[in-house]
Amino acid sequence: MAGLRQDTDRRAAVGSPYGMLRGGLRTGVVEWLLERVPTPRRTPFTLGYLAVVGITATFARLADPELVQHLQEASSSDGHNLLLHPLRVLVLSGFWVAGGSWTPYLWGFAVTLAPLERRVGSARAAAVFAAGHVVATLLSQGVVITAVRLGRMAPEAMDRLDIGVSYGVFACLGAVIASLPLRWRVPALAGAALMIAQQIASQRDLVTAIGHPAALLTGVARWRWVRWVERGPSRPRLRLPRLPLVGAGPVRAAVRAPAVVRAGTRPSTVR
């Protein structure tokens, strides 16, 4: 009956003009998409981070504006706060979104952090995200602090609000490009560079002009590590010494030769 049913399904697919197309969509494209949809089991860090960012974005939209401004200024990783409270602002600045809308970051997480987490795991993906956020923040604000102390920028530049998750997103984008086939890596990296160049030209902000390229390069620097994690570390083969076999006649019994025990001693038990 099973063979007859398969033959009937095959004839129906061939007989109908779109039977094979429907079958391919059902078994190929849909399964490919379902495998890449973020789920709590496959991408817990991505969904958890999105939930936190969604909560802070909703709070920034509905709460008292003065309270929101006070909390964001306390969380800002600007030069002034970095010099006074570096650890606090490096952590809290990544829990807010610039502009109050988190919908663009929803798609950004879906195409950068979620694929990276599926390939290298939650802990490693979080490490890449955090590295991009920290490195880009320290580098961009370090340039601002230096420029202010040299008199090239006004002191007010050290108090400019600096919050958001874009550094981590660009770092994950740079890292996940390593998972693409070799012929697609350079075009994907060129597209990311063009997107950053468009942001720099439109915003004309020194912090963005330094932070976004630094975050992307931080992810690119992890290419070899990402591909190593995907392949898995090579395990050395353990070779056991061959022991003589004891047997008689044409058939040899697979019995190991007994160890020699001296008189008056007791053999020990190997666990």
N, C-alpha and C positions, 0 to 999 in steps of 0.2 A: 504493500500500500504506500509505503514511503517513497519507493522508486516511482510508482505511478503518479503520485502527487507532484514530485519534482519534475517529471516529464510534462505534466499538464501545465505547471507554472511556467516552464521554459517555453512551451508552445504558445501560451497566452502572451508572454512577454515579446516573443518574436512576431506574433501575428498582429498585435496592436502597434500602431506607428510610434507611440511614446512609451511603450512598455519598458524597454531597456533604459530609457531616460529616467523614468520614475524609479526603477529599481536602483539605478546608480545614485540618484539623489537620496534615496532612502538608506542605502548601505554605505555610501561614500561621503558625500558632502555633509549630511546631517550628523553622522558620527564624528567627522572631523571637527565640526563646529562644537558639538557637545563635549568633546574631549578638551576643548580650549576655553570653555565657559568657567569662570572662577567659581569655586565651591568651597565651603568651609573645610572640607577634607583635603583638597589639593592646594588651596591658596589661603590658608588661615591668616597669614600676616597681611596680605593685600586687603582682604575684606575687613579685618579688624582695624587696620589703619584708615580705610575709607570710612568706617563707622565713626571713628574719633573725629576725623576731619569734617564729616557731615554734621556731627553734633556741634562742633565749634562754629561752623559756618551758619548753622541755624540759630545758634545763640547770638552771633554777631548781627544777624538780621533782625531778631525779635527783641533783644534785650535793650536796656537803656544805652544810648550812644556814648554817654560819658563813661559808663562802666566798661563798655567794650573798648573804648580808646585807652582807658587806664590799664586794662589787662593786656592789650596788645603792646602798649609801650613797655610794660614790664617784661613781656616775652620777646621783645625785639632784639635781634642779634646785631644791633648797630655797634659802632666803634666804642661809644661811651659805655654801654652795658657789657660789652665783651671785656673791657678792662676791669670792670667792677665785679660782675657776676658771670664769668664765662661759661661755667657748666650749666647753670640754670637756663640761660638764654639759648645756648646751643640745643638744648632739649626742647624747650617750650616753643621756640620759633618755628619748629617743624610741625606743630599741631594746628596752625592757622593757615588760611588760604588768603592770598591777596585778592582784594576786590569783593569778597563776601560770597562768591558763587563757586560751588565745588563741582559743578557739572563738567567743565572742561577737564578737571583732574580725574573725574570718573573714567573718561575715555583714555586719559594719559596713563592711569594705573592699569587699565585693561590691556594696553598694548606694550607696556614696558615692565612694570613690576610683576604682574601676574604671570606672563610667560617666563620671566626669569625665575620666579619662585617655583614654577612647575619643573624647571630643568635642574636647578641647583639646591632646592630646598628652602624652607622658611628662614632658617638661621643665616644661611649664606646670602640670601636675597636681602634680608634686613641689614646685614653687614655692608653690602654694596650701597644700599640706600643711605645708611648712616655715614659711610665714608664720603660719598658725594656731597651730602649736606654739610658735613663738618669741614672738609677740605675747601670747598668753594666759599663757604662763609668766612673762614679764617683768611683765605687768600684775598678775597675781594675787600673785606673790611681792613685787612692789614695794609692794603694799598691806600685806602682812605685815611687811616690813622697816620701813615707815613706822610701822605700829601698834606694833611692838616698841620703836622708838626714842622714840615718844611716851608709852610706858608703858601703852598700851591692851591689850597682849597680853604674855604671858610670853615670856622669851627662848627657851624651848624650842620655840616655834612656828617658829623659823628653822631648826631641825634636823629637822623632820618630813619623812619620806620623800615625795618627789614625783617619780614616774616614770609612764610610760604614753604611749599613743598617742591618747588620747581627744581631745586638743586638735586634732590634725591631722584626725581623723575628722570632728569637728564642723565644722571649716573647710571640708572637702570637701563635707559635706552642705549647708552654706549656699551654696556656689558652684554645686553641681549643680542646685539648685532653679531657678536661672536658665534651665536648659534645658527646663523643663516649660512646657506651654502657660500662657498668662496666667491663665486661670481656675483653675489648680491651684496657682499659686505661693503665694498667701496661705494656703490650707488646709494646704499642706505646711509652710510656715514656722510656722504656728500649731501644728501637730503636733510639730515639733521643739522649739518653745518649751515646750509642755506636758511633753514628755519631760524637758527640763532642769529645769523646775520640780519635777517629781516627784523627780528626783535630789537637788535641793537640799533638799527637805522631808524626805527619808529620811536623807540623810547628815549634814546640818547641818554642813557643812565650808566655811569661808570661802574656801579656795583653789578648791574646786569651784564654789562659788556665783559666783565672779568669772571663773574660767578658761573654763568651758564657754560661758556667754553671749558672752564676748569672742571665743572661737574661732568660734562661729557667725556673729557679726557681721563677723568678718574675712572669712569666705567670702561673706557677703551683699554686702560692699563690692566684691567682684569680679564682681558680676552683669553690669555693662555690659561689662567686659573679656571675660568668658566668651562672651557673645552676639556680641561683635565678632569673637572668634576663630572661632566657629562659622560666621558669615557669610563671613568672610574680608575682609581690607582692600580697599577700593575702589581700583582701579588707574586712574590718569588715562589717557585715550585720547590717543595720540600722533598728531597731525595733521601730515602731510608737506605741504610746499608743492607746489602744482601747477606743473609745468614745461610749457612750450609743446611741442606735438607738431608734427613736420615730416611732411608728406605731400603727395601730389599726386593730383588727380582725386577721384572720389567716395569712394574708400577711403583712409583716412588710416593711414599706417604708424606703429606705436607706437615711434617712435625719438625719443629725447630730443635736444634741440637741443645741438649741440656747443659746448663752452666756447671762448671766444675766446682764442687764444694769441698773445701778442706775439712779434714777430720776435726771434730770438736767445735765447728762453727755452725751457725744457724742461718739459713738463707733469709734475706730480708724481703718484704712484700713491696712491690713497686706499685704505687697508686697513680 
